Amino acid sequence: PDRVPCGPGRAGGMDLAYVCEWEKKPKSNHCPSIPLVCAWSCRNLIAFTTDLRNEEEKDLTHMVHIIDTEHPWDVYSVNSGHTEVITCLEWDQSGSRLLSADADGHIKCWSMTDHLANSWENTVGSVVEGDPVVALSWLHNGVKLALHVEKSGASNFGEKFSRVKFSPSLTLFGGKPMEGWIAVTISGLVTVSLLKPNGQVLTATESLCRLRCRVALADVAFTGGGNIVVATSDGSSTSPVQFYKVCVSVVNEKCKIDTEILPSLFMRCTTDPARKDKYPAITHLKFLARDMSEQVLLCASNQNNSIVECWSLRKEGLPVNNIFQQISPVVGDKQPMILKWRILSATNDLDRVSAVALPKLPISLTNTDLKVANDTKFFPGLGLALAFHDGSVHIVHRLSLQMMAVFYGSSSQRPVDEPALKRPRTAGPLVHFKAMQLSWTSLALAGVDSHGKLSMLRISPSMGHVLDMNMSLRHLLFLLEYCMVTGYDWWDILLHVQPSMVQNLVEKLHEEYMRQNAALQQVLSTRIVAMKASLCKLSSSTIARVCDYHAKLFLIAISCTLKSLLRPHFLNTPDKSPGDRLTEICSKITDVDIDKVMINLKTEEFVLEMTTLQSLQQLLQWVGDFVLYLLASLPNQGSPVRPGHSFLRDGASLGMFRELMVVIRIWGLLKPSCLPVYTATSDTQDSMSLLFRLLTKLWLCCREENHITEPDDTLIDECCLLPSQLLIPNIDWLPINDGIISKLQNKQLVRLQFGKAPGLIGHTVSSQFDAFVRAPGQPKIDHLRRLHLGAYPTEECKSCTRCGCVTMLKSPNKVTAVKQWEQRWIKNCLCGGLWRKMPLSYS
């Protein structure tokens, strides 16, 4: 891909990271659909629409495309089956299902096939025949967090990100939120579909009010009490914007909808004498957030200009005339309250707005939070994006609508003091964004323009204000913690991490994690390792640690799986489970002789079927190989650029390896063929006990975190002898990721094409890494089953979108123990990333 330096068009705060466009084909072309829609999920998948125009048959196919932001070229395009143009796309809260609705009243729900991010199928749906859908939303599941910027220095995650009391739109028995969706159609109908746990869909349709009128624009929001609020406009600014309360209930296995009218409003620009007829049409109507039904954003436009207003719903006292106060003393005591819309802010006349993107970060908007945000220049979640017909994008404050950052597109006019790029102005219509979406942390903005091209913009957390390094790190750390707590994907935060920040971020993230309580630490234990791995990938000095973190995730998973296979001998034993007792005994008995440790365990708890033991051999082999590799690399531990280095000081991981060695030893007595195979120079040598002895000595050096001692010379001497006693294995580390993130660091625009993987752009980090990774022609390995797939695999494989880990799609195993191991990563990779199916020729 050719690179284009970002011209003088950067006005601080926003810049282009990459653009991805369609290949021009002679017969059939992707052209932007009208309207064009896109949606961004919390797993960092983006869905958008185009129409596939076929020149010969003169027909249009309405396509839905789904990309993962890390591999934008690997687009999954599906013929939506919608006969009319698609009007809405909506992801659910978990980011694993997508709704699409069209101008014929058809709504479809898409979900992943086999949990693969590049394979989708339509399973259920609903329909309001022939009635175009103008607004669509999933029902609220009752989960709402608030980010408190003023508490960003607090030690407890619960204080920084507090749970807000919020009722789901509808609950099943026992308070579980019911899943489903709500849509508003052009003729003024509201339709609700509920997904029952058995897969059945209950649908009901009701008119919004007795006098049905045309709905050109609508939006849906939710209240904390579990109600739904719908805003509608008929498209003319001389008509009121209407609001309705919708309550959904299930009565006798049928869905029931009740509606009630709320106060309406007229846009201020229509009542202002100076602008009375200037803006005839309302072009955008949006609630500021799905769970903020009391704030609404409106945009009115004419051919060339627009004006944006922000309104809020307030409770106000109603003044009562004195005459009535004497008659009714009750009224006098307490003023009656009414709900009334009040304008919060409005812009001046702007260029014509072509798209609006609202923040999804649930930032707390109390006065203290806003003040701290302003003082520390932390703006994610406070800005909303407006795209204009001249190709520029403005980010404005969601409450005051004041400008926070600006991006000038290739064709937009810049202020006079900035020299424009030297290119002739075309007379035709300018390229501009037709649909935009902000990422879940508001650090990135995706736009699809009038040519169907996708652009990814970075948005700086401080909107271009220059901050000291410490403050920039704090901002990114706060958002990383938010992703850690919510389970959202953090790709968009990595866009802002410079190689020099990596070391600090990893250390600070670890410090914050260690300040949480033990229960929360356990819940987040694997996610923080995955997060550190993804950060370390971004700097050439920490690249070797990526291998260590992935090995650590693998170790934690193996340890949990193997311990869960152990069964107590007597079912009524009240004390600890065999796994816990194993851990306790191994940490208590620090003997270097493996058999002396083994004697203290109840061997009958370790009895498993022979087939089970045999099927675990590959995993046990990995444990044995890794221990040998670690001990052999102890003498040259001065080089942190080699993978495995961080394990030599990690008491917890070494302790896990030590427990597993004991388990393997016991199982080896039951079935010798399940033992790890070592190639030794002498026949009499007991390799397992030799390694256990050295491992224990190393573990004793760093068992206590705050009291780590250096390994003594005799241990190092013995480790030096290992290569002459045993053949040191090659460890198959994960391949370097082929994603885009590490190519975006020098802030140069990368140009990509849909459907075409970019060649490996000269990238400093990968050259150092080649020492640990297999060359292209070498046999491939299934990283999770530890099976060799051969140089040209014949089995279909899937790879992780985040860490690049590869594993077979179909399980070759029948044994339950291995099935249990495979269940661990059926939905996500061990690092939490989504799977994508790989082409068969991936070698």
C-alpha positions in Angstrom: 0.0 0.0 0.0 1.3 3.4 -0.9 1.6 5.9 2.0 0.5 9.4 1.9 1.8 11.8 4.5 -1.0 13.6 6.3 -0.9 17.1 4.8 -1.2 20.3 6.7 -4.8 19.4 7.3 -4.3 18.2 10.8 -5.8 20.7 13.2 -4.9 18.8 16.4 -7.0 16.2 18.0 -7.9 14.1 15.0 -6.0 12.4 12.2 -6.5 9.7 9.7 -5.1 6.3 10.7 -6.2 4.3 7.6 -8.6 4.2 4.7 -9.9 1.1 3.0 -11.6 1.2 -0.4 -13.3 -1.1 -2.8 -11.5 -2.5 -5.9 -13.0 -1.1 -9.1 -14.4 -4.0 -11.2 -15.7 -3.8 -14.7 -18.9 -5.7 -14.3 -20.1 -5.1 -10.7 -19.4 -2.3 -8.3 -20.0 -1.6 -4.7 -21.7 1.8 -4.5 -22.8 3.5 -1.3 -26.4 2.8 -0.5 -28.8 5.7 0.2 -29.3 6.0 3.1 -26.0 4.5 4.1 -25.8 3.1 7.6 -23.0 1.8 9.8 -22.7 0.5 13.4 -19.7 -0.2 15.7 -19.9 -3.0 18.3 -18.1 -3.2 21.7 -16.0 -6.0 20.2 -14.6 -3.5 17.6 -16.5 -5.0 14.7 -18.0 -2.5 12.3 -21.0 -3.3 10.1 -21.9 -1.1 7.2 -24.0 -1.3 4.0 -23.4 -0.8 0.3 -25.4 -1.7 -2.8 -23.7 -4.1 -5.2 -24.6 -2.8 -8.7 -24.5 -5.3 -11.5 -24.1 -3.6 -14.9 -25.6 -6.4 -17.0 -28.7 -7.2 -15.1 -29.2 -3.6 -13.9 -30.1 -4.8 -10.5 -29.0 -3.9 -7.0 -28.1 -6.3 -4.2 -28.2 -4.8 -0.7 -25.1 -6.0 1.0 -24.1 -5.9 4.7 -20.3 -5.9 5.4 -18.7 -6.7 8.7 -15.1 -6.0 9.4 -12.8 -6.3 12.4 -11.0 -3.0 12.9 -7.6 -4.8 13.2 -8.0 -6.6 9.8 -10.2 -4.1 7.8 -9.3 -5.8 4.5 -10.7 -9.1 5.6 -14.3 -8.0 5.1 -17.2 -10.4 5.4 -19.8 -9.4 2.9 -23.2 -11.0 3.0 -26.2 -10.6 0.7 -28.6 -9.4 3.3 -31.7 -10.8 1.5 -33.4 -7.4 2.1 -35.4 -6.6 -1.0 -35.5 -2.8 -0.3 -32.7 -0.6 0.9 -31.3 -1.2 4.5 -32.3 1.7 6.8 -30.9 0.7 10.2 -28.1 -1.5 11.6 -27.8 -2.1 15.4 -25.4 -4.2 17.5 -26.5 -5.7 20.8 -24.8 -5.0 24.1 -22.5 -8.0 23.8 -21.4 -7.2 20.3 -22.2 -10.7 19.0 -25.5 -10.1 17.2 -26.6 -7.5 14.6 -30.0 -6.3 13.6 -30.7 -5.0 10.1 -34.0 -3.3 9.0 -35.1 -2.2 5.6 -37.6 0.1 3.7 -40.0 -2.8 3.3 -40.6 -3.4 7.1 -38.4 -6.5 7.3 -36.1 -6.8 10.4 -33.4 -9.5 10.5 -31.2 -10.6 13.4 -27.7 -11.9 12.4 -25.5 -14.0 14.6 -22.1 -15.6 14.2 -21.8 -19.1 12.7 -19.6 -21.2 15.0 -18.5 -18.1 16.9 -16.5 -16.9 13.8 -16.2 -13.1 13.3 -16.1 -13.6 9.5 -19.1 -15.9 9.2 -22.6 -14.7 9.9 -26.1 -16.1 9.4 -29.6 -14.7 9.8 -31.6 -16.8 12.3 -34.7 -14.9 13.4 -36.5 -11.8 12.4 -39.8 -9.9 12.3 -41.8 -7.9 9.8 -44.3 -5.0 9.4 -45.2 -5.7 5.8 -44.4 -2.8 3.4 -43.8 -0.2 6.2 -40.3 1.2 6.1 -38.4 1.1 9.4 -37.0 4.5 10.5 -35.6 3.6 14.0 -34.5 0.4 15.6 -33.0 -0.6 18.9 -32.3 -3.7 21.1 -34.3 -3.6 24.3 -32.2 -2.4 27.3 -30.7 -5.2 29.5 -30.5 -3.1 32.6 -26.7 -2.9 32.8 -25.5 0.7 33.0 -22.1 1.9 34.3 -21.0 5.5 35.0 -17.3 6.5 34.6 -16.4 9.0 37.2 -13.5 11.2 36.0 -13.0 12.8 39.4 -12.4 9.4 40.9 -9.9 8.3 38.2 -7.2 8.4 41.0 -9.2 6.1 43.3 -7.7 2.7 43.9 -11.0 0.7 43.7 -12.5 0.0 40.3 -15.9 0.0 41.9 -15.5 3.7 42.6 -14.2 4.7 39.2 -16.9 2.7 37.3 -20.0 2.5 39.4 -23.1 0.5 38.5 -26.1 2.7 38.0 -29.5 1.4 39.1 -31.4 0.8 35.8 -34.3 -1.5 35.1 -34.3 -3.7 32.0 -37.1 -2.9 29.4 -38.7 -6.3 30.2 -37.7 -9.1 32.6 -38.3 -12.8 32.6 -39.1 -14.8 35.7 -36.5 -14.0 38.4 -35.6 -10.6 37.1 -33.5 -11.8 34.1 -33.6 -9.3 31.3 -35.7 -10.4 28.3 -34.0 -10.0 24.9 -35.7 -8.4 21.9 -35.9 -5.3 19.8 -38.2 -2.3 19.2 -38.7 -0.5 15.9 -40.6 2.5 14.6 -42.0 2.7 11.1 -42.7 5.5 8.7 -46.5 5.3 9.2 -46.3 5.8 13.0 -46.3 2.2 14.2 -44.1 0.8 16.9 -43.3 -2.9 16.8 -41.7 -4.9 19.5 -40.3 -8.4 19.1 -39.2 -10.5 22.1 -36.8 -13.5 21.9 -37.9 -16.2 24.3 -35.2 -18.5 25.6 -36.6 -21.4 23.5 -36.0 -19.4 20.3 -39.6 -18.4 19.8 -40.3 -14.8 18.8 -43.2 -12.8 20.2 -44.1 -9.8 18.1 -46.7 -7.1 18.7 -47.4 -3.9 16.7 -49.2 -0.8 18.0 -49.8 2.7 16.7 -47.8 5.4 18.6 -50.9 7.6 19.1 -54.5 7.7 18.1 -53.8 10.1 15.3 -51.2 8.3 13.2 -49.1 10.6 11.1 -46.0 10.2 8.9 -42.7 9.6 10.8 -39.7 10.7 8.8 -37.2 10.6 11.6 -37.3 8.8 14.9 -35.1 7.6 17.8 -35.4 5.3 20.8 -34.1 5.7 24.3 -34.7 4.1 27.7 -35.5 5.3 31.2 -34.1 4.0 34.5 -37.6 2.8 35.4 -37.7 0.3 32.5 -39.8 2.4 30.1 -39.0 3.2 26.5 -39.2 6.7 25.0 -39.7 7.3 21.3 -39.0 10.7 19.6 -40.5 11.3 16.2 -40.6 14.1 13.6 -42.4 14.3 10.3 -39.3 16.0 8.7 -40.7 19.5 8.6 -39.3 22.0 11.1 -42.7 23.8 11.3 -44.2 20.6 12.9 -43.5 19.7 16.5 -41.0 17.0 17.5 -43.2 14.5 19.4 -42.3 12.2 22.3 -44.0 9.1 23.4 -43.6 6.7 26.4 -43.9 3.0 25.4 -44.4 0.2 28.0 -43.9 -3.4 26.9 -45.3 -6.3 28.9 -46.1 -10.0 28.4 -49.6 -11.0 29.1 -50.7 -14.6 28.6 -47.7 -15.5 26.4 -48.5 -12.5 24.2 -46.6 -9.3 23.9 -48.5 -6.1 24.8 -47.6 -2.5 24.1 -49.0 0.6 25.8 -48.2 4.1 24.6 -48.7 7.5 26.2 -47.9 11.0 24.9 -45.1 13.1 26.5 -44.5 16.8 26.1 -43.4 17.9 22.6 -41.2 20.7 21.4 -40.6 23.1 18.4 -37.1 23.8 17.3 -35.9 27.2 18.4 -34.7 28.2 14.9 -38.3 28.1 13.7 -39.6 30.4 16.4 -36.6 32.8 16.0 -37.8 35.7 13.7 -34.4 36.1 12.0 -34.3 32.4 10.9 -38.0 31.7 10.7 -38.1 30.0 7.2 -34.4 29.5 6.8 -34.3 25.8 7.8 -37.4 24.0 6.4 -36.3 20.4 7.2 -35.3 18.5 10.3 -32.5 16.2 9.1 -31.2 14.6 12.3 -33.0 13.6 15.5 -31.0 11.7 18.1 -31.2 11.1 21.9 -27.7 11.9 23.2 -27.4 8.3 24.6 -29.6 5.2 24.5 -30.0 5.4 28.3 -30.5 9.2 28.5 -34.1 9.9 27.4 -34.0 13.4 28.8 -31.6 14.9 26.3 -32.1 15.2 22.6 -30.0 16.5 19.7 -31.8 18.1 16.7 -30.4 19.3 13.4 -32.4 21.4 10.9 -31.1 22.1 7.4 -31.7 23.7 4.0 -29.8 23.0 0.8 -26.5 24.5 2.0 -26.6 25.1 5.7 -27.6 23.5 9.0 -28.1 24.4 12.6 -27.9 22.1 15.6 -29.7 22.4 18.9 -29.5 20.4 22.1 -32.6 20.2 24.3 -33.2 18.7 27.8 -36.4 17.6 29.6 -36.8 19.2 33.0 -39.3 19.0 35.8 -40.6 22.5 36.6 -43.0 24.0 39.1 -46.3 25.3 37.8 -47.1 28.7 39.3 -50.7 28.8 40.6 -52.9 31.9 40.6 -53.7 33.4 44.0 -57.4 33.0 43.6 -57.0 29.2 43.7 -54.6 29.2 46.5 -57.3 30.4 49.0 -59.8 27.8 47.8 -57.5 24.8 47.9 -54.9 25.0 50.7 -53.4 21.6 49.6 -52.2 23.2 46.3 -50.7 26.1 48.2 -48.4 23.8 50.2 -46.9 22.0 47.3 -46.4 23.4 43.9 -47.6 21.1 41.1 -44.8 19.9 38.8 -44.8 19.5 35.0 -42.3 18.1 32.5 -41.0 20.7 30.0 -38.4 20.7 27.2 -35.9 23.5 27.6 -33.1 24.3 25.1 -29.6 23.8 26.5 -27.5 25.1 23.6 -27.5 25.8 19.9 -24.9 26.4 17.3 -24.6 29.2 14.8 -25.3 28.6 11.1 -23.1 25.7 10.0 -22.2 24.1 6.7 -24.7 21.4 5.8 -24.5 18.4 8.2 -24.2 15.0 6.5 -23.8 12.7 9.5 -23.8 12.6 13.3 -22.0 10.3 15.6 -22.7 10.1 19.3 -20.4 9.0 22.1 -21.1 5.5 23.7 -18.8 6.0 26.7 -21.1 6.4 29.7 -19.2 9.2 31.3 -20.7 10.8 34.4 -21.9 14.3 33.8 -22.0 15.8 37.3 -20.5 19.2 37.7 -17.5 18.0 39.6 -16.8 15.3 37.0 -17.1 17.9 34.2 -14.8 20.2 36.0 -12.1 17.6 36.6 -12.4 16.4 33.0 -11.9 20.0 31.8 -8.9 20.6 34.2 -7.1 17.3 33.2 -8.2 17.7 29.5 -9.9 14.3 29.5 -12.5 14.5 26.8 -13.6 11.0 25.7 -17.3 10.6 25.9 -17.9 14.4 26.1 -17.7 15.1 22.4 -20.1 14.2 19.5 -19.0 14.3 15.9 -20.7 16.2 13.1 -19.7 15.5 9.5 -20.3 18.2 6.8 -20.9 18.2 3.1 -17.6 19.8 2.4 -15.8 16.7 3.8 -14.8 18.1 7.2 -15.6 16.7 10.6 -16.1 18.7 13.8 -16.2 17.3 17.3 -18.4 19.5 19.5 -19.1 19.3 23.3 -22.3 17.3 23.9 -23.8 19.8 26.3 -22.5 23.2 25.1 -22.1 22.3 21.4 -18.8 24.2 21.4 -16.1 23.1 19.0 -13.5 20.8 20.5 -11.6 19.4 17.5 -11.7 19.6 13.7 -10.6 17.4 10.8 -10.3 18.7 7.3 -11.1 16.1 4.6 -9.1 16.0 1.4 -11.5 18.3 -0.4 -12.7 20.6 2.4 -11.7 24.2 2.5 -9.2 25.1 5.2 -8.9 28.4 7.0 -7.0 30.9 5.0 -3.8 30.7 7.1 -3.2 27.0 6.2 -2.0 26.3 2.6 -4.3 23.9 0.9 -3.0 20.7 -0.6 -1.9 21.3 -4.1 -4.6 19.6 -6.1 -7.2 21.1 -8.4 -10.7 21.5 -6.9 -13.2 19.3 -8.7 -16.4 20.9 -9.7 -18.5 17.9 -8.8 -19.9 17.1 -5.4 -17.3 16.8 -2.7 -16.5 13.5 -0.9 -18.1 13.6 2.5 -19.1 11.1 5.2 -22.6 9.7 4.9 -22.4 7.7 8.1 -20.2 7.8 11.1 -19.7 6.0 14.3 -17.6 6.6 17.4 -15.8 3.7 19.0 -16.9 2.5 22.5 -14.1 4.6 24.2 -14.5 7.5 21.8 -10.9 7.3 20.8 -11.6 6.4 17.2 -14.2 7.5 14.6 -15.1 5.4 11.6 -16.8 7.1 8.6 -18.1 5.7 5.4 -18.1 8.3 2.6 -20.1 9.0 -0.5 -17.8 6.7 -2.5 -18.3 3.8 -0.1 -14.7 4.1 1.3 -14.2 3.5 5.0 -11.9 5.9 6.9 -10.6 5.3 10.4 -9.8 8.5 12.4 -7.9 8.7 15.6 -9.3 11.1 18.2 -6.9 12.2 20.9 -8.2 11.9 24.5 -7.2 15.5 25.1 -8.5 16.7 21.8 -5.1 17.9 20.7 -4.1 19.6 23.9 -0.4 18.9 24.7 -0.1 17.0 28.0 2.8 15.8 30.0 3.6 12.1 29.6 2.2 11.2 33.0 -1.2 12.7 32.3 -1.5 11.1 28.8 -0.7 7.7 30.4 -3.3 8.3 33.1 -6.0 8.9 30.5 -5.2 5.8 28.5 -4.9 3.7 31.8 -8.4 4.9 32.9 -9.9 3.7 29.6 -7.9 0.4 29.6 -9.3 -0.3 33.1 -12.8 0.5 31.9 -12.4 -2.1 29.1 -10.9 -4.6 31.6 -14.0 -4.2 33.9 -16.6 -4.3 31.1 -14.9 -6.9 28.9 -15.0 -4.7 25.8 -12.3 -4.9 23.3 -9.5 -2.2 23.7 -8.2 -2.0 20.1 -9.1 1.7 19.8 -7.0 2.6 22.9 -4.0 0.9 21.3 -4.2 3.4 18.4 -2.8 6.0 20.9 0.0 4.1 22.5 3.5 5.2 21.5 6.4 2.7 21.9 7.9 4.8 24.6 4.7 4.4 26.7 4.5 0.7 26.7 6.7 -0.1 29.6 5.1 2.5 31.9 1.5 1.5 30.9 2.2 -2.2 31.6 3.7 -1.4 35.1 0.9 1.0 36.0 -1.8 -1.4 34.8 -0.3 -4.1 37.0 -0.1 -1.7 40.1 -3.8 -0.8 39.7 -4.7 -4.4 39.3 -2.9 -5.4 42.5 -4.9 -2.8 44.4 -8.2 -4.6 43.7 -9.7 -7.2 46.1 -8.7 -10.9 45.6 -12.1 -11.9 44.1 -12.0 -9.2 41.4 -8.3 -10.0 40.7 -9.3 -13.6 40.0 -12.1 -12.5 37.7 -9.7 -10.3 35.7 -6.6 -12.5 36.0 -6.6 -13.6 32.3 -7.8 -10.3 30.8 -5.0 -8.3 32.3 -2.4 -10.8 30.9 -4.0 -10.4 27.4 -4.0 -6.7 27.8 -0.3 -6.6 28.7 0.5 -8.8 25.7 -1.3 -6.5 23.3 0.5 -3.5 24.7 4.0 -5.2 24.6 3.4 -5.9 20.9 3.7 -2.2 20.2 7.3 -1.7 21.2 10.4 -3.4 19.8 12.0 -3.5 23.3 9.1 -5.5 24.8 8.2 -7.8 21.9 9.7 -10.9 23.5 7.3 -10.5 26.5 4.3 -11.0 24.2 5.4 -14.7 23.9 5.7 -14.9 27.7 2.2 -13.5 28.3 0.6 -15.9 25.8 2.5 -18.8 27.4 1.2 -17.6 30.8 -2.4 -17.6 29.5 -1.8 -21.1 28.2 -0.4 -22.2 31.5 -3.3 -20.8 33.5 -5.7 -22.6 31.2 -3.9 -26.0 31.4 -3.5 -25.8 35.2 -7.3 -25.1 35.6 -8.3 -27.9 33.2 -6.0 -30.6 34.6 -6.9 -29.7 38.2 -10.6 -29.9 37.4 -10.1 -33.5 36.2 -9.1 -34.6 39.7 -11.9 -36.2 41.7 -12.1 -36.6 45.5 -12.0 -40.3 46.5 -14.8 -40.1 49.0 -17.7 -37.9 48.0 -18.4 -36.8 51.5 -15.0 -35.2 52.2 -15.9 -31.8 53.5 -12.4 -30.2 53.1 -10.8 -28.7 50.0 -11.0 -30.0 46.5 -8.1 -32.1 45.2 -6.9 -29.2 43.1 -6.7 -26.9 46.1 -5.1 -29.5 48.3 -2.5 -30.1 45.6 -1.6 -26.4 45.6 -1.5 -26.3 49.3 0.8 -29.4 49.7 3.1 -28.3 46.9 3.6 -24.9 48.5 4.0 -26.3 52.0 6.5 -29.1 51.1 9.5 -27.4 49.5 11.4 -30.6 49.1 13.4 -30.8 45.9 12.7 -34.5 45.5 9.6 -35.1 43.4 8.8 -38.4 45.0 8.8 -37.0 48.5 6.3 -34.4 47.5 4.2 -37.0 45.8 4.0 -39.2 48.9 1.9 -36.6 50.7 -0.9 -36.7 48.1 -3.7 -39.1 48.0 -2.9 -41.0 44.8 -6.5 -42.4 44.4 -7.7 -38.8 43.7 -5.5 -38.9 40.6 -6.9 -42.0 39.0 -8.3 -41.3 35.5 -9.2 -43.5 32.6 -6.3 -44.6 30.4 -7.8 -43.0 27.2 -8.2 -39.7 29.0 -4.6 -39.7 30.1 -3.4 -40.6 26.6 -5.4 -37.8 25.1 -3.7 -35.3 27.3 -0.2 -36.2 26.2 0.3 -33.2 23.9 -0.6 -30.8 26.7 1.6 -32.6 29.2 4.4 -32.6 26.6 4.1 -28.8 26.4 4.5 -28.4 30.2 7.5 -30.7 30.2 9.1 -28.9 27.2 8.5 -25.5 28.6 10.1 -26.3 32.0 13.1 -27.7 30.2 13.4 -24.6 28.0 13.1 -22.3 30.9 15.8 -24.0 33.0 18.1 -24.2 30.0 17.7 -20.5 29.4 18.5 -19.6 33.1 22.3 -19.2 32.6 22.0 -16.6 29.9 19.2 -14.8 31.7 20.9 -11.5 31.1 19.1 -11.2 27.8 15.5 -10.0 28.3 15.0 -10.1 24.5 14.5 -13.8 24.6 11.0 -15.2 25.2 10.7 -16.9 28.6 12.7 -14.3 30.4 9.9 -13.0 32.7 9.1 -16.5 33.9 12.4 -16.9 35.7 11.3 -14.3 38.3 7.6 -15.2 38.4 7.1 -17.3 41.5 3.4 -17.9 40.9 3.9 -19.4 37.4 6.9 -21.5 38.5 4.7 -22.8 41.4 2.0 -23.8 38.8 4.6 -25.6 36.7 5.8 -27.4 39.9 2.3 -28.6 40.7 1.8 -29.8 37.2 5.1 -31.8 37.2 3.8 -33.6 40.4 0.5 -34.4 38.7 2.3 -35.6 35.5 4.6 -37.8 37.7 1.6 -39.6 39.3 -0.2 -40.0 36.0 3.0 -41.4 34.5 2.9 -44.3 37.1 -0.7 -45.1 35.9 0.1 -44.8 32.2 3.7 -44.3 31.2 2.9 -43.4 27.6 1.2 -40.1 28.7 4.5 -38.7 30.0 6.4 -36.0 28.2 9.0 -37.5 25.9 12.6 -36.3 26.4 15.6 -37.1 24.3 18.3 -37.9 26.9 22.0 -38.8 26.4 22.0 -41.5 29.1 19.4 -44.3 29.4 19.4 -44.4 33.2 18.7 -40.7 33.8 15.4 -39.8 35.5 14.6 -36.6 33.5 11.4 -35.6 35.4 13.0 -35.7 38.8 16.1 -33.8 37.6 13.9 -31.0 36.1 11.7 -31.0 39.2 14.8 -30.5 41.5 16.1 -27.6 39.5 12.6 -26.1 39.1 12.1 -26.2 42.8 15.4 -24.5 43.5 14.5 -21.7 41.1 11.0 -21.4 42.6 12.4 -21.1 46.1 14.4 -18.1 44.9 11.4 -16.1 43.9 8.5 -17.7 45.9 7.8 -14.5 47.9 7.2 -11.5 45.6 8.8 -8.9 47.9 11.8 -11.1 48.7 13.3 -12.4 45.5 16.9 -13.7 45.7 19.3 -14.5 42.9 19.7 -18.2 41.9 23.0 -19.5 43.4 26.0 -20.6 41.3 25.4 -24.4 41.7 21.9 -24.1 40.3 23.2 -22.1 37.3 26.0 -24.7 36.8 23.5 -27.5 36.8 21.4 -25.7 34.3 24.4 -25.1 32.1 24.8 -28.9 32.0 21.2 -29.5 30.8 21.9 -29.1 27.1 24.5 -31.9 27.4 22.0 -34.2 29.2 18.7 -33.5 27.3 17.8 -32.2 23.9 16.4 -28.7 24.4 13.2 -28.5 22.4 12.0 -25.7 20.1 9.1 -23.9 21.6 6.5 -22.9 19.1 5.7 -19.3 20.0 2.7 -17.5 18.6 3.3 -16.0 15.2 3.7 -12.2 14.9 0.3 -10.7 14.3 -0.5 -9.6 10.8 -2.9 -6.9 12.1 -2.8 -3.3 11.3 -2.2 -1.7 14.7 1.6 -2.0 14.8 1.8 -0.4 11.3 -0.1 2.7 12.4 2.5 4.0 14.9 4.4 6.4 12.9 1.2 8.4 12.3 1.3 7.9 8.5 -1.8 7.2 6.7 -2.1 3.6 5.5 -4.2 2.9 2.3 -5.9 -0.5 2.1 -8.2 -2.4 -0.2 -11.1 -4.5 0.8 -10.4 -8.2 0.1 -6.7 -7.7 -0.3 -4.3 -8.4 2.6 -1.5 -5.7 2.5 2.0 -6.9 2.0 4.1 -6.9 5.1 5.0 -3.3 5.4 8.6 -2.9 6.5 8.1 -3.0 10.2 10.9 -2.8 12.6 9.4 -5.1 15.3 8.9 -8.1 13.1 12.6 -8.5 12.1 13.7 -9.2 15.7 10.8 -11.6 16.1 11.7 -13.9 13.2 14.2 -15.7 15.4 11.4 -17.3 17.4 8.8 -18.0 14.7 8.8 -20.8 12.2 9.7 -19.9 8.6 6.9 -20.0 6.0 7.6 -23.5 4.6 7.9 -25.2 8.0 5.2 -27.4 9.5 2.3 -25.5 11.1 1.1 -26.1 14.6 -2.3 -26.0 16.3 -1.4 -23.6 19.1 -4.1 -24.7 21.5 -4.2 -28.5 20.9 -0.4 -28.6 20.5 -0.8 -30.8 17.4 1.3 -30.6 14.3 -0.7 -29.8 11.2 2.0 -30.3 8.6 3.6 -27.8 6.2 0.4 -27.6 4.1 -2.5 -28.1 6.5 -5.6 -30.0 5.0 -7.8 -29.2 8.0 -9.8 -25.9 8.1 -8.4 -23.6 10.8 -9.5 -20.5 12.7 -7.1 -17.8 13.9 -7.6 -15.2 16.7 -8.2 -11.7 15.5 -6.0 -10.3 18.3 -3.1 -12.6 19.0 -2.9 -14.6 15.8 -3.2 -18.0 17.6 -4.2 -20.8 15.2 -6.3 -23.8 15.9 -8.4 -26.3 14.0 -12.1 -25.6 13.5 -13.3 -29.2 14.0 -12.2 -31.2 17.0 -10.4 -34.4 16.1 -11.0 -35.7 19.7 -13.8 -37.8 21.2 -12.6 -37.8 24.8 -14.6 -35.7 27.3 -11.5 -34.4 29.1 -10.2 -32.9 25.8 -13.7 -31.7 25.0 -13.6 -29.8 28.3 -10.2 -28.3 27.3 -11.7 -27.3 23.9 -14.8 -25.7 25.5 -12.5 -23.2 27.1 -11.9 -21.5 23.8 -14.9 -22.3 21.7 -16.3 -18.7 21.8 -13.1 -16.7 22.2 -9.4 -17.3 22.1 -7.6 -17.6 25.4 -6.7 -13.9 25.1 -10.4 -13.0 24.7 -10.1 -12.2 21.0 -12.7 -13.3 18.5 -12.0 -16.1 16.0 -11.9 -15.7 12.3 -12.0 -18.5 9.8 -8.8 -18.9 7.7 -8.6 -19.7 4.1 -7.3 -23.3 3.6 -4.1 -22.1 1.9 -3.1 -20.1 4.9 0.4 -21.5 4.7 
